[in-house]
Amino acid sequence: MDRQGQQQGDAMSQRRWQESAWSRRVLLGGIAFGGIAGCVGLYYVLGLWEQSRREAEFRLQVEQQFHTIETHLRNTFGAVEAVGAFFRASQYVEPEEFTTFVRPLLAKYPCLHEIGWAGPAGDPSLWKSSDLPVPASKSNSSSLPAPVGGKESPAGPPDGSVVPPDTVGHPAAAAGTVPSRAKQAGLPPLKIHYLELCPQEASGRPFLSPGTDLTAVEGVDAVLRELRSGKEAAIGRVVLGPGPAGPRWAFLIGVSVRRSVSGSHMPTSSSRRTSGGERQFGGQDQIVVGHRGLAPSATAEGLVFGISEPSVLLEHPLANFPGEGIDIYWYEGQPEENGRLIYYRSGASGLQPVQPLSGRELAEGISAAWPMELFGQRWYLYGVPTKAFLARWSSRMPELILAGGLMGVCLLVAYVHTLFSRHTQVQALVERRTGELQKARDDLLLREESLRDTQALYRSLVEGLPVPILRKNRQGRFTFANQAFCRLLKRPVEEILGKTDFDFYPSDLAAKYQADDQWVLETGQLLETVEENVQDGERRYVQVMKFPVRDVAGQITEIQVLFWDVTERRRAELALEKERTLLHTLMDYLPDNIYFKDRQSRFVRINRAMARYLGLTHPAQAEGKTDFDFFSPEHAEQALADEQYILATGRAIVHKEEKETWPDGRVSWVLTTKLPLRDAEGRIIGTYGISRNITE
C-alpha cells in the first residue's frame, strides 16, 4: 500500500514537474517573443528617425552651400555690371581711371579672371570727333555688332576710324572675309582696348589680350545677340582655347556701355576753335577736344566684359566648407529635361576620379535642387550626399539598441529561468559576491598605489622648492624637513628629525616659534607674518607661513611651516613709505600751488594749496578735470598750448608770468614753472608744475 502511494506520489510529482516545465516554456517563450518584437519595432522607429535626421542635416548643409554659391555668383557678376555702370555714367573713361576702378573689384572678387572693355577699332585716346561718324540709323539702339558665329573678324582700318554700328549683318562680315573698312558697310570688330587681370593671376597668362577682336572669340555671338535684343547685360559660354580634356571654356559676362540719350550722342559738324586752339562743338553737348583729341563718346560704345571659369566660380565660395560629403552639380536647365552639365564638384576624398551621376540618376536619387536665374540664364544647382557623408551622419545606434535589446531579452529570459532553479540563483549570487569582493580588493590596491604616487609627488614638490619647508607634530618635534631647510641648518635630515626648535635656535626664539605653533594647533588657522631678526650684525626680514595638517577625519595632527628671506623687499617698502611721507608733507604744507597732469592736460593730483586756490574742499575733486573747468577759455587755451609744447619738446618752462582770468571776470597773476613728467623708463607721461600768486 505504501509502495503504491509512493508510486502515486512520484507520478504526481512527475506530472507537476512536467506541468511546471510546460509553464516555464510558455512563459519564457512569451517573454522572448514580446522582447524580440519590441526590439525590432524600436529598431525600425530608430532607423526612420536616423534617416530623417540624416536627410535634414544634408538639406541644411547643401542649402547653406547653395545660398553661398548664388550670393557669390550675383556679387561676382554684379562687379562687371558695376564697371558697365561706371562707363555709362562717365563722359570718357581714361585708362588710369579704368585701372583704378577695376583693380579693387578684381581683388575683392578673385573669381573674375579678367575685366576689360571692347569697343570700335582704334586707340580711344587718339580718336577725334571727326573720326566718330554719326550713326546712319537712329532705330539701331545698340552699339554692339551682331554675332558672327565665333569666326574671326578683320582688323580695323589703318587710320583708326570706326565703322558705324549700323552696318551689322553684312554678308561679308558673316563670312569673316571683310575686304576693308572703307569698302564695306558690314560688321565692325570689337577691339579690346582696356584689360585688367586678377591680382592672383597677374603672373599668369590672360585668356584675352589687348587688341584682340572680341567678336572672333567662339561663343561671343550669343552674348552679343542678347545685348542687341535690348538687354543691358548678358552671359554666355565662350571657348578660350584647347584644354587637357577638350576645349577650355569660361563664362563671358557682357554689359553694354551705350548710354540712352535723346538724338545722336555724337558731336555735329558745327564747331569752333577756342582761344587755346581747342575744338569746341556746338549743339546740345558742349564738348571740348584738346590737343590729345579725346572724344567724349569714345568709351560710350562697345561693352564691358568679364571672364570667369565655372570651376573657380563654384570652388571659391565653397573653400570654407568641408570638401568631403556632398557632390555639387551645376546644370544649365533641368537634368531630367536633358539639361547641360556646366560643372561637377566631387565631395569624395581620395585621388581616384569619381564619375558624376547622369541626369536621370540625379533626378531619381536622393538630392536637393536649387534654381537660380542670373542675366536671363536659368541654372540649377543639385546636391547629392556621398557615401562618406551618409556614413558620417549615420550611427550604430539602431543596431546597438537592437543588439542590446536582444541581449536584455536573453538576460531576462535567463533571469526568469533562474527563478525556477534555486541552485542557479544561489550560484549567481555567489559569483556576484565574489566579483564584488575582487573589485573591492582591486580598488584597495589602486588606492594604495595612488597614495604612494601622491606621496612621491609631494616629496618631489617640496624638495624642488627653493624655500625651507618643515613639519612638526603636536609635541613640537620635527617630522619632515626638505633639503633647503637642511642646508640652512647645515645638518643632514637624520640629525633634524625628532628634535625641537630648542636644539637649533636660542631659547627665546625657540619659545616664540613654539608659541606660534601652539596658536595654529589651537585655532586651526593660517599664521602669516614677517619676522625681524639680526644675523651677523645685519637686520634681516623673513616671511613665515604656518598652517595645520589634518588627517582624513579632519583632526589636526601636525603643523607645516614655510619661510623665506624678504629683506630686500622689506627695505624697498620702508624706503617707499618714507618717500611717500615726505611727498605728502611737501604737498600738504607748501603754500605754493603744485599740480600734476597727464598727456591730455587733465589733473591727476594737486596739493591742498591748489585746491583752496581753485575753491575746492579736497584735492581729489580736481582729478580728471582741466583748466577749462576752472578758468576762462583764454587762459585755459594758453596753458594747454604750453603743456603741449613741453610734451612735444621735453623742455621746461621756467618762471613764466601768467595772467589768469576767471569765469567771474577776476584776473590774477602767477609765476609758473612747468616741467615734463617722466616714468621710470624716461618716457614723458605728462607735466607737473608749481605756481606762486604774485597778484598783490
PLY file of the C-alpha trace (Angstrom):
ply
format ascii 1.0
element vertex 696
property float x
property float y
property float z
element edge 695
property int vertex1
property int vertex2
end_header
0.00 0.00 0.00
2.79 2.35 0.95
4.68 1.39 -2.14
1.61 2.16 -4.24
1.16 5.52 -2.52
4.81 6.32 -3.11
4.40 5.48 -6.75
1.35 7.71 -6.96
3.25 10.47 -5.24
6.14 10.08 -7.65
3.72 10.11 -10.58
2.04 13.23 -9.24
5.40 14.87 -8.69
6.39 13.89 -12.20
3.15 15.32 -13.54
3.63 18.53 -11.60
7.20 18.80 -12.83
6.01 18.32 -16.41
3.30 20.93 -15.94
5.82 23.30 -14.39
8.25 22.72 -17.25
5.48 23.39 -19.78
4.53 26.57 -17.92
8.17 27.66 -17.85
8.43 27.10 -21.60
5.26 29.08 -22.29
6.35 31.92 -20.01
9.87 32.06 -21.38
8.57 31.83 -24.96
6.12 34.70 -24.35
8.87 36.85 -22.81
11.23 36.08 -25.67
8.60 36.80 -28.36
7.48 40.06 -26.74
11.05 41.23 -26.21
12.12 40.44 -29.78
9.03 42.15 -31.22
9.67 45.24 -29.12
13.35 45.38 -30.12
12.51 45.02 -33.82
9.85 47.74 -33.58
12.23 50.08 -31.77
14.93 49.32 -34.32
12.54 50.25 -37.15
11.50 53.52 -35.46
15.09 54.47 -34.75
16.01 53.69 -38.34
13.32 56.08 -39.60
14.47 58.75 -37.16
18.09 58.25 -38.21
17.14 58.61 -41.87
15.11 61.78 -41.27
17.93 63.30 -39.20
20.46 62.46 -41.92
18.29 63.97 -44.63
17.62 67.11 -42.56
21.33 67.64 -41.94
22.07 67.09 -45.61
19.48 69.62 -46.72
20.68 72.14 -44.15
24.29 71.88 -45.29
23.55 71.76 -49.01
21.19 74.75 -48.83
23.87 76.72 -46.99
26.30 75.90 -49.79
23.72 76.73 -52.48
22.95 80.08 -50.88
26.65 80.87 -50.63
27.20 79.93 -54.29
24.26 82.03 -55.54
25.28 85.04 -53.45
28.84 84.71 -54.70
27.72 84.47 -58.35
25.48 87.50 -58.05
28.21 89.56 -56.38
30.81 88.46 -58.93
28.61 89.20 -61.94
27.46 92.38 -60.24
31.07 93.59 -60.23
31.05 93.53 -64.05
27.73 95.39 -64.03
29.32 97.98 -61.73
32.09 98.57 -64.31
29.46 98.92 -67.04
27.55 101.42 -64.93
30.80 103.31 -64.40
31.28 103.56 -68.17
27.69 104.65 -68.76
27.94 107.30 -66.06
31.25 108.70 -67.38
31.73 111.12 -70.27
35.06 109.48 -71.04
36.99 106.80 -69.16
40.75 107.21 -69.14
42.90 104.04 -68.93
44.11 105.16 -65.49
40.51 105.60 -64.34
39.64 102.15 -65.64
42.57 100.58 -63.78
41.81 102.47 -60.57
38.14 101.40 -60.65
38.63 97.77 -61.73
41.59 96.62 -59.64
39.76 96.78 -56.28
36.89 94.79 -57.80
39.28 92.11 -59.07
40.94 91.95 -55.66
37.55 91.65 -53.95
36.16 89.11 -56.42
39.10 86.84 -57.39
36.78 84.59 -59.39
36.88 87.18 -62.15
39.93 86.22 -64.15
39.94 89.49 -66.05
37.77 92.52 -66.81
38.02 94.58 -69.96
36.34 96.97 -72.30
35.97 96.30 -76.01
34.92 98.98 -78.43
35.35 100.10 -82.02
38.78 99.56 -83.51
41.45 102.20 -82.98
43.16 103.84 -79.99
40.45 105.64 -77.98
43.00 108.08 -76.53
43.80 109.34 -80.07
40.28 109.48 -81.50
38.99 112.79 -82.70
35.44 113.87 -83.02
35.71 113.95 -86.77
36.67 110.27 -86.70
33.47 109.24 -84.93
30.66 109.17 -87.50
27.07 109.81 -86.71
25.04 106.57 -86.78
23.24 106.12 -90.07
20.04 104.86 -88.47
18.50 106.06 -85.23
16.48 102.87 -84.96
19.61 100.95 -84.05
19.52 101.15 -80.25
22.60 99.01 -79.62
26.23 99.92 -80.03
27.22 96.27 -80.38
27.73 94.33 -83.59
25.70 91.31 -84.49
27.14 87.89 -83.52
29.45 86.37 -86.09
29.27 82.72 -85.06
32.70 82.59 -83.42
34.59 83.46 -86.62
37.40 85.93 -86.50
36.52 89.43 -87.74
39.04 91.51 -89.71
41.06 94.21 -88.04
40.07 97.88 -88.15
41.26 100.30 -90.84
44.77 101.62 -90.63
43.64 105.15 -89.90
41.81 104.01 -86.74
38.34 105.15 -87.91
35.23 103.47 -86.58
32.80 101.63 -88.79
29.25 102.67 -87.92
27.50 100.12 -85.74
24.51 100.20 -88.10
26.37 98.09 -90.66
25.86 94.83 -88.78
24.58 91.84 -90.68
26.68 92.40 -93.78
27.19 89.15 -95.72
30.91 89.70 -95.92
31.09 90.19 -92.19
29.13 87.00 -91.57
31.57 85.11 -93.72
34.52 86.58 -91.88
36.03 87.97 -95.08
35.53 91.72 -94.86
37.84 93.16 -97.53
38.37 96.62 -95.93
36.64 99.06 -93.65
36.30 101.68 -96.31
34.71 99.44 -98.96
32.15 97.68 -96.92
29.39 98.70 -94.58
29.32 95.37 -92.74
30.13 94.32 -89.19
32.88 96.19 -87.34
35.08 94.29 -84.90
35.08 94.91 -81.16
38.68 95.57 -80.27
39.77 95.06 -76.66
41.21 98.40 -75.54
41.30 98.07 -71.74
42.07 94.86 -69.89
42.90 94.16 -66.24
43.92 90.75 -64.88
43.01 89.44 -61.42
45.86 90.11 -58.92
46.06 86.39 -58.10
46.53 85.69 -61.83
48.77 88.68 -62.56
51.81 86.43 -63.02
49.87 84.10 -65.30
48.69 84.41 -68.84
45.39 86.19 -69.59
42.71 84.47 -71.62
42.40 87.53 -73.86
44.84 90.29 -74.64
44.51 93.97 -75.58
44.00 94.49 -79.30
42.13 91.18 -79.73
38.91 91.26 -81.73
36.31 90.11 -79.21
33.89 89.04 -81.93
36.42 86.46 -83.11
36.07 84.53 -79.84
33.85 81.47 -80.20
30.60 81.87 -78.28
30.60 85.68 -78.03
27.88 85.86 -80.69
25.29 84.56 -78.20
26.17 87.30 -75.71
26.04 89.98 -78.43
22.69 88.66 -79.61
21.26 89.05 -76.11
22.64 92.56 -75.77
21.29 93.61 -79.15
17.85 92.43 -78.11
17.72 95.33 -75.64
19.29 93.78 -72.52
21.94 95.74 -70.66
23.78 92.61 -69.51
24.10 89.03 -70.73
26.21 85.98 -70.04
27.38 83.17 -72.27
29.89 80.37 -72.72
32.98 81.20 -74.76
35.76 78.89 -75.90
39.17 80.23 -74.93
41.36 77.55 -76.45
42.31 73.91 -76.18
42.50 72.26 -72.77
43.83 68.96 -71.39
40.41 67.28 -71.69
38.90 69.23 -74.57
38.19 72.86 -75.37
38.76 75.22 -72.48
35.76 77.45 -71.96
34.59 80.04 -69.50
31.74 82.41 -68.86
31.83 85.82 -70.50
29.70 88.41 -68.75
28.94 91.27 -71.12
27.48 94.64 -70.14
26.55 97.27 -72.74
28.06 100.69 -72.05
25.84 102.61 -74.50
24.03 105.48 -72.76
20.47 106.27 -73.68
20.32 109.91 -74.87
17.91 111.94 -76.93
19.02 112.16 -80.52
22.59 111.44 -81.52
25.18 111.44 -78.79
27.87 112.33 -81.31
29.10 115.87 -81.90
27.85 117.64 -85.02
29.96 119.24 -87.69
29.33 122.74 -86.37
32.36 123.58 -84.24
34.61 126.47 -83.43
38.12 126.94 -82.17
38.78 128.14 -78.62
41.44 130.61 -77.75
43.74 127.77 -76.80
43.49 126.08 -80.16
40.97 123.53 -78.95
37.96 122.42 -80.95
34.63 123.14 -79.29
31.43 121.68 -80.71
28.13 123.43 -80.57
24.72 121.93 -80.09
23.22 120.33 -77.03
26.51 118.74 -75.82
29.20 121.38 -75.37
32.33 119.23 -75.72
35.93 120.50 -75.85
38.53 118.44 -77.69
42.12 119.30 -76.70
45.47 118.56 -78.25
45.06 114.84 -77.50
41.82 114.76 -79.48
39.83 112.89 -76.80
36.27 112.21 -77.91
33.55 112.41 -75.23
31.83 109.32 -76.59
34.94 107.23 -77.18
34.15 104.93 -74.27
30.38 105.15 -74.70
30.47 102.39 -77.32
31.07 98.63 -77.14
30.75 96.54 -73.99
32.43 95.82 -70.69
33.14 92.16 -70.22
34.40 89.83 -67.52
35.86 86.35 -67.88
35.39 83.70 -65.21
35.80 79.94 -65.26
32.92 77.88 -63.83
35.31 75.78 -61.74
36.60 78.88 -59.97
33.08 80.28 -59.58
31.99 77.11 -57.79
35.14 76.19 -55.90
35.93 79.61 -54.43
32.71 80.14 -52.39
32.93 76.55 -51.12
36.51 76.91 -49.90
35.36 77.35 -46.29
33.01 74.37 -46.43
34.23 70.83 -45.80
35.12 69.36 -49.17
34.09 65.84 -48.29
30.45 64.91 -48.09
28.30 66.47 -50.83
28.58 66.30 -54.63
27.59 69.59 -56.30
26.19 69.64 -59.87
25.77 72.85 -61.83
23.29 72.44 -64.68
22.01 74.71 -67.39
18.41 73.58 -67.44
16.97 70.65 -65.54
18.83 67.34 -65.85
15.66 65.33 -66.34
14.95 67.50 -69.38
18.36 66.88 -70.95
19.93 69.90 -69.24
23.62 70.57 -69.87
26.09 69.92 -67.04
28.25 73.02 -66.51
30.46 71.84 -63.67
30.65 68.95 -61.25
32.35 69.21 -57.84
33.00 65.89 -56.21
32.58 65.67 -52.46
34.52 62.40 -52.19
38.07 62.34 -50.88
40.97 60.46 -52.38
42.90 60.52 -55.61
40.61 58.17 -57.54
38.38 60.07 -60.00
34.66 59.91 -59.29
32.21 59.52 -62.14
29.33 62.04 -61.81
25.75 60.82 -61.93
23.71 61.16 -65.08
20.68 63.40 -65.32
18.26 60.52 -64.80
20.21 59.16 -61.79
20.35 62.66 -60.34
16.60 63.14 -60.70
15.74 59.72 -59.26
18.22 59.61 -56.32
18.48 61.49 -53.03
19.27 65.08 -53.95
18.41 68.71 -53.33
17.76 71.23 -56.10
18.28 74.99 -56.07
17.08 77.03 -59.08
18.59 80.43 -59.77
18.36 82.93 -62.60
21.08 85.44 -63.48
21.15 87.65 -66.58
18.31 85.62 -68.07
20.17 82.31 -67.60
18.18 79.60 -65.82
20.59 77.48 -63.82
20.09 74.65 -61.36
22.32 73.51 -58.53
21.96 69.94 -57.36
23.47 68.38 -54.27
23.91 64.66 -53.71
25.23 63.17 -50.45
28.27 60.97 -50.81
28.80 57.69 -49.08
31.20 59.40 -46.70
28.51 61.96 -45.76
25.92 59.24 -45.17
28.41 57.28 -43.11
29.39 60.35 -41.08
25.77 61.13 -40.24
24.84 57.54 -39.62
25.32 55.81 -36.33
25.20 52.33 -34.98
22.51 53.30 -32.52
19.68 51.25 -34.06
21.90 48.18 -34.39
23.35 48.67 -30.92
19.92 49.16 -29.41
18.66 46.09 -31.25
21.64 44.07 -30.06
21.29 45.48 -26.56
17.57 44.81 -26.54
18.05 41.25 -27.70
20.73 40.83 -25.09
18.38 42.24 -22.49
15.67 39.81 -23.58
18.12 36.98 -23.28
19.15 38.16 -19.84
15.53 38.50 -18.81
14.76 35.00 -20.03
17.81 33.70 -18.22
16.82 35.55 -15.04
13.27 34.20 -15.16
14.70 30.80 -15.72
16.83 31.17 -12.58
13.72 31.86 -10.55
12.73 28.26 -11.11
16.07 26.96 -10.01
17.37 27.80 -6.53
20.71 26.34 -7.26
21.24 28.64 -10.26
20.13 31.65 -8.22
22.47 30.84 -5.32
25.32 30.21 -7.74
24.71 33.56 -9.45
24.63 35.29 -6.06
27.90 33.68 -5.01
29.52 34.67 -8.28
28.27 38.22 -7.93
29.56 38.48 -4.37
32.88 37.06 -5.44
33.13 39.63 -8.20
32.31 42.43 -5.78
34.99 41.28 -3.36
37.50 41.07 -6.19
36.57 44.57 -7.29
36.91 45.87 -3.72
40.34 44.28 -3.48
41.37 45.84 -6.79
40.10 49.23 -5.63
42.11 48.94 -2.41
45.27 48.11 -4.32
44.60 51.03 -6.66
44.16 53.42 -3.73
47.37 52.25 -2.12
49.23 52.80 -5.37
47.63 56.22 -5.77
48.67 57.10 -2.19
52.27 56.12 -2.91
52.22 58.22 -6.08
50.79 61.17 -4.16
53.49 60.89 -1.50
56.18 60.73 -4.15
54.69 63.74 -5.92
54.53 65.70 -2.66
58.13 64.87 -1.84
59.25 65.89 -5.32
57.39 69.17 -4.96
58.70 70.18 -1.54
62.22 69.03 -2.33
62.24 71.04 -5.55
61.13 74.30 -3.97
63.98 76.72 -3.08
62.35 77.73 0.25
62.73 75.80 3.54
59.74 73.55 4.33
59.28 71.54 7.54
56.62 69.74 9.54
56.24 69.34 13.33
53.97 67.10 15.37
51.82 68.31 18.23
54.79 67.92 20.62
56.89 70.35 18.53
59.25 67.69 17.14
60.37 67.79 13.50
58.79 65.03 11.38
59.88 66.33 7.96
62.46 68.73 6.56
63.34 69.39 2.94
66.85 69.90 1.61
66.56 73.69 1.69
65.96 73.59 5.46
68.81 71.12 5.89
71.17 73.45 4.03
70.03 76.36 6.20
70.85 74.43 9.42
73.91 72.83 7.76
72.88 69.40 9.03
71.60 66.21 7.40
67.93 65.34 7.73
68.73 62.44 10.09
70.06 64.90 12.70
66.96 67.09 12.44
64.05 64.62 12.63
62.78 64.00 16.16
64.32 67.18 17.61
62.75 70.53 18.58
63.47 74.22 17.98
65.45 74.38 21.26
68.08 72.09 19.69
68.90 74.62 16.92
67.81 78.14 17.97
68.33 80.34 21.01
65.86 79.71 23.79
63.95 82.99 23.30
63.48 82.35 19.56
62.60 78.70 20.14
59.97 79.69 22.72
58.45 82.20 20.26
58.35 79.59 17.47
56.60 77.04 19.68
54.10 79.66 20.89
53.20 80.39 17.26
52.90 76.66 16.59
50.58 76.23 19.57
48.33 79.07 18.30
47.98 77.34 14.92
47.21 73.98 16.57
44.53 75.55 18.76
42.83 77.80 16.17
43.41 75.74 13.00
44.06 78.99 11.09
46.87 80.16 8.87
49.57 82.23 10.52
51.43 84.56 8.16
53.89 87.11 9.48
57.18 88.85 8.75
59.77 88.22 11.44
62.67 90.58 12.09
65.99 89.36 13.46
69.66 90.27 13.43
72.13 87.92 11.76
75.87 88.65 11.80
75.14 92.25 12.78
72.69 92.78 9.89
68.95 93.20 10.27
67.07 90.60 8.21
63.36 90.05 7.48
61.78 86.61 6.97
58.29 85.85 5.61
56.78 82.95 7.63
53.67 80.88 6.87
52.36 78.23 9.30
49.23 76.17 8.70
47.75 72.98 10.18
47.93 69.49 8.63
44.79 67.38 9.08
44.13 63.65 8.76
41.23 62.02 6.90
38.99 62.59 9.94
39.73 66.33 9.90
41.80 66.27 13.08
44.93 68.43 13.30
47.92 66.13 13.65
50.84 68.31 12.56
51.85 71.81 11.59
53.66 72.72 8.36
55.98 75.70 8.11
57.35 77.62 5.10
59.63 80.66 5.37
61.85 82.69 3.04
64.01 85.82 3.18
62.24 89.08 2.19
64.87 91.55 3.40
65.25 93.36 0.08
61.50 93.66 -0.42
61.00 94.97 3.12
63.74 97.54 2.68
62.14 98.72 -0.55
58.76 99.01 1.16
60.24 101.06 4.02
62.05 103.35 1.58
58.88 103.82 -0.45
56.90 104.60 2.68
59.49 107.19 3.71
59.36 108.88 0.29
55.58 108.84 0.34
55.58 110.53 3.79
57.94 113.22 2.57
55.85 113.84 -0.54
52.63 114.10 1.46
54.29 116.54 3.84
55.52 118.68 0.95
52.15 118.62 -0.85
50.11 119.40 2.29
52.13 122.26 3.77
53.82 124.09 0.88
51.89 127.37 0.27
52.55 127.40 -3.49
50.21 125.66 -5.95
51.55 122.24 -7.06
49.84 120.12 -9.69
50.41 117.05 -11.88
48.71 116.47 -15.26
48.54 113.62 -17.79
49.17 113.90 -21.53
45.62 115.20 -22.07
46.27 118.06 -19.58
43.90 116.53 -17.04
44.73 116.96 -13.34
45.88 113.73 -11.74
46.86 115.31 -8.41
47.07 118.74 -6.75
48.15 119.90 -3.31
45.94 121.44 -0.65
47.02 124.98 -1.51
45.99 124.45 -5.13
42.63 123.03 -4.00
41.94 126.15 -1.89
43.06 128.35 -4.80
40.52 126.64 -7.09
37.77 126.79 -4.48
37.69 123.03 -3.80
37.22 121.36 -0.43
39.54 118.42 -1.22
42.35 117.92 -3.77
40.69 114.75 -5.09
37.85 116.87 -6.54
40.20 118.16 -9.27
41.17 114.72 -10.61
40.14 114.25 -14.25
39.35 117.93 -14.82
41.23 120.53 -16.90
41.90 124.27 -16.78
38.76 124.76 -18.86
36.73 123.66 -15.82
38.14 126.47 -13.60
39.44 129.32 -15.79
38.24 131.26 -18.79
38.91 129.82 -22.27
41.59 132.47 -22.88
43.81 131.28 -20.02
42.92 127.58 -20.43
43.96 127.56 -24.10
47.28 129.27 -23.32
48.01 126.76 -20.53
47.13 123.87 -22.86
49.46 125.21 -25.55
52.35 125.47 -23.04
51.81 121.90 -21.85
51.62 120.53 -25.40
54.90 122.29 -26.13
56.52 120.59 -23.11
55.15 117.19 -24.17
56.45 117.64 -27.72
59.90 119.03 -26.91
60.62 117.81 -23.39
61.76 121.32 -22.43
60.68 123.07 -19.25
59.05 126.49 -18.95
60.66 128.35 -16.03
59.40 131.46 -14.17
56.75 132.46 -16.64
54.36 135.18 -15.58
50.84 134.14 -16.45
47.64 136.12 -16.46
44.77 134.04 -15.13
41.23 135.09 -15.99
38.39 133.51 -14.05
34.83 132.84 -15.27
33.50 135.66 -12.99
35.87 138.19 -14.61
38.53 138.22 -11.90
42.15 138.49 -13.01
45.16 137.10 -11.12
48.86 136.85 -11.90
51.08 133.86 -11.09
54.72 132.97 -11.59
54.70 129.47 -13.09
57.30 126.79 -13.70
56.28 123.69 -15.71
58.37 120.58 -16.40
57.83 117.24 -18.20
56.71 114.31 -16.05
58.59 111.09 -16.91
58.12 107.46 -15.93
60.78 105.03 -14.73
61.94 104.44 -18.32
62.28 108.13 -19.10
59.17 108.45 -21.27
57.12 111.62 -20.93
53.74 110.73 -19.44
52.52 114.22 -18.53
53.54 117.53 -16.96
53.85 118.97 -13.48
54.31 122.48 -12.24
54.34 124.96 -9.39
52.70 128.37 -9.43
53.07 131.29 -6.98
50.45 134.00 -6.75
52.08 137.39 -7.46
48.88 139.41 -7.91
49.49 141.63 -4.81
0 1
1 2
2 3
3 4
4 5
5 6
6 7
7 8
8 9
9 10
10 11
11 12
12 13
13 14
14 15
15 16
16 17
17 18
18 19
19 20
20 21
21 22
22 23
23 24
24 25
25 26
26 27
27 28
28 29
29 30
30 31
31 32
32 33
33 34
34 35
35 36
36 37
37 38
38 39
39 40
40 41
41 42
42 43
43 44
44 45
45 46
46 47
47 48
48 49
49 50
50 51
51 52
52 53
53 54
54 55
55 56
56 57
57 58
58 59
59 60
60 61
61 62
62 63
63 64
64 65
65 66
66 67
67 68
68 69
69 70
70 71
71 72
72 73
73 74
74 75
75 76
76 77
77 78
78 79
79 80
80 81
81 82
82 83
83 84
84 85
85 86
86 87
87 88
88 89
89 90
90 91
91 92
92 93
93 94
94 95
95 96
96 97
97 98
98 99
99 100
100 101
101 102
102 103
103 104
104 105
105 106
106 107
107 108
108 109
109 110
110 111
111 112
112 113
113 114
114 115
115 116
116 117
117 118
118 119
119 120
120 121
121 122
122 123
123 124
124 125
125 126
126 127
127 128
128 129
129 130
130 131
131 132
132 133
133 134
134 135
135 136
136 137
137 138
138 139
139 140
140 141
141 142
142 143
143 144
144 145
145 146
146 147
147 148
148 149
149 150
150 151
151 152
152 153
153 154
154 155
155 156
156 157
157 158
158 159
159 160
160 161
161 162
162 163
163 164
164 165
165 166
166 167
167 168
168 169
169 170
170 171
171 172
172 173
173 174
174 175
175 176
176 177
177 178
178 179
179 180
180 181
181 182
182 183
183 184
184 185
185 186
186 187
187 188
188 189
189 190
190 191
191 192
192 193
193 194
194 195
195 196
196 197
197 198
198 199
199 200
200 201
201 202
202 203
203 204
204 205
205 206
206 207
207 208
208 209
209 210
210 211
211 212
212 213
213 214
214 215
215 216
216 217
217 218
218 219
219 220
220 221
221 222
222 223
223 224
224 225
225 226
226 227
227 228
228 229
229 230
230 231
231 232
232 233
233 234
234 235
235 236
236 237
237 238
238 239
239 240
240 241
241 242
242 243
243 244
244 245
245 246
246 247
247 248
248 249
249 250
250 251
251 252
252 253
253 254
254 255
255 256
256 257
257 258
258 259
259 260
260 261
261 262
262 263
263 264
264 265
265 266
266 267
267 268
268 269
269 270
270 271
271 272
272 273
273 274
274 275
275 276
276 277
277 278
278 279
279 280
280 281
281 282
282 283
283 284
284 285
285 286
286 287
287 288
288 289
289 290
290 291
291 292
292 293
293 294
294 295
295 296
296 297
297 298
298 299
299 300
300 301
301 302
302 303
303 304
304 305
305 306
306 307
307 308
308 309
309 310
310 311
311 312
312 313
313 314
314 315
315 316
316 317
317 318
318 319
319 320
320 321
321 322
322 323
323 324
324 325
325 326
326 327
327 328
328 329
329 330
330 331
331 332
332 333
333 334
334 335
335 336
336 337
337 338
338 339
339 340
340 341
341 342
342 343
343 344
344 345
345 346
346 347
347 348
348 349
349 350
350 351
351 352
352 353
353 354
354 355
355 356
356 357
357 358
358 359
359 360
360 361
361 362
362 363
363 364
364 365
365 366
366 367
367 368
368 369
369 370
370 371
371 372
372 373
373 374
374 375
375 376
376 377
377 378
378 379
379 380
380 381
381 382
382 383
383 384
384 385
385 386
386 387
387 388
388 389
389 390
390 391
391 392
392 393
393 394
394 395
395 396
396 397
397 398
398 399
399 400
400 401
401 402
402 403
403 404
404 405
405 406
406 407
407 408
408 409
409 410
410 411
411 412
412 413
413 414
414 415
415 416
416 417
417 418
418 419
419 420
420 421
421 422
422 423
423 424
424 425
425 426
426 427
427 428
428 429
429 430
430 431
431 432
432 433
433 434
434 435
435 436
436 437
437 438
438 439
439 440
440 441
441 442
442 443
443 444
444 445
445 446
446 447
447 448
448 449
449 450
450 451
451 452
452 453
453 454
454 455
455 456
456 457
457 458
458 459
459 460
460 461
461 462
462 463
463 464
464 465
465 466
466 467
467 468
468 469
469 470
470 471
471 472
472 473
473 474
474 475
475 476
476 477
477 478
478 479
479 480
480 481
481 482
482 483
483 484
484 485
485 486
486 487
487 488
488 489
489 490
490 491
491 492
492 493
493 494
494 495
495 496
496 497
497 498
498 499
499 500
500 501
501 502
502 503
503 504
504 505
505 506
506 507
507 508
508 509
509 510
510 511
511 512
512 513
513 514
514 515
515 516
516 517
517 518
518 519
519 520
520 521
521 522
522 523
523 524
524 525
525 526
526 527
527 528
528 529
529 530
530 531
531 532
532 533
533 534
534 535
535 536
536 537
537 538
538 539
539 540
540 541
541 542
542 543
543 544
544 545
545 546
546 547
547 548
548 549
549 550
550 551
551 552
552 553
553 554
554 555
555 556
556 557
557 558
558 559
559 560
560 561
561 562
562 563
563 564
564 565
565 566
566 567
567 568
568 569
569 570
570 571
571 572
572 573
573 574
574 575
575 576
576 577
577 578
578 579
579 580
580 581
581 582
582 583
583 584
584 585
585 586
586 587
587 588
588 589
589 590
590 591
591 592
592 593
593 594
594 595
595 596
596 597
597 598
598 599
599 600
600 601
601 602
602 603
603 604
604 605
605 606
606 607
607 608
608 609
609 610
610 611
611 612
612 613
613 614
614 615
615 616
616 617
617 618
618 619
619 620
620 621
621 622
622 623
623 624
624 625
625 626
626 627
627 628
628 629
629 630
630 631
631 632
632 633
633 634
634 635
635 636
636 637
637 638
638 639
639 640
640 641
641 642
642 643
643 644
644 645
645 646
646 647
647 648
648 649
649 650
650 651
651 652
652 653
653 654
654 655
655 656
656 657
657 658
658 659
659 660
660 661
661 662
662 663
663 664
664 665
665 666
666 667
667 668
668 669
669 670
670 671
671 672
672 673
673 674
674 675
675 676
676 677
677 678
678 679
679 680
680 681
681 682
682 683
683 684
684 685
685 686
686 687
687 688
688 689
689 690
690 691
691 692
692 693
693 694
694 695
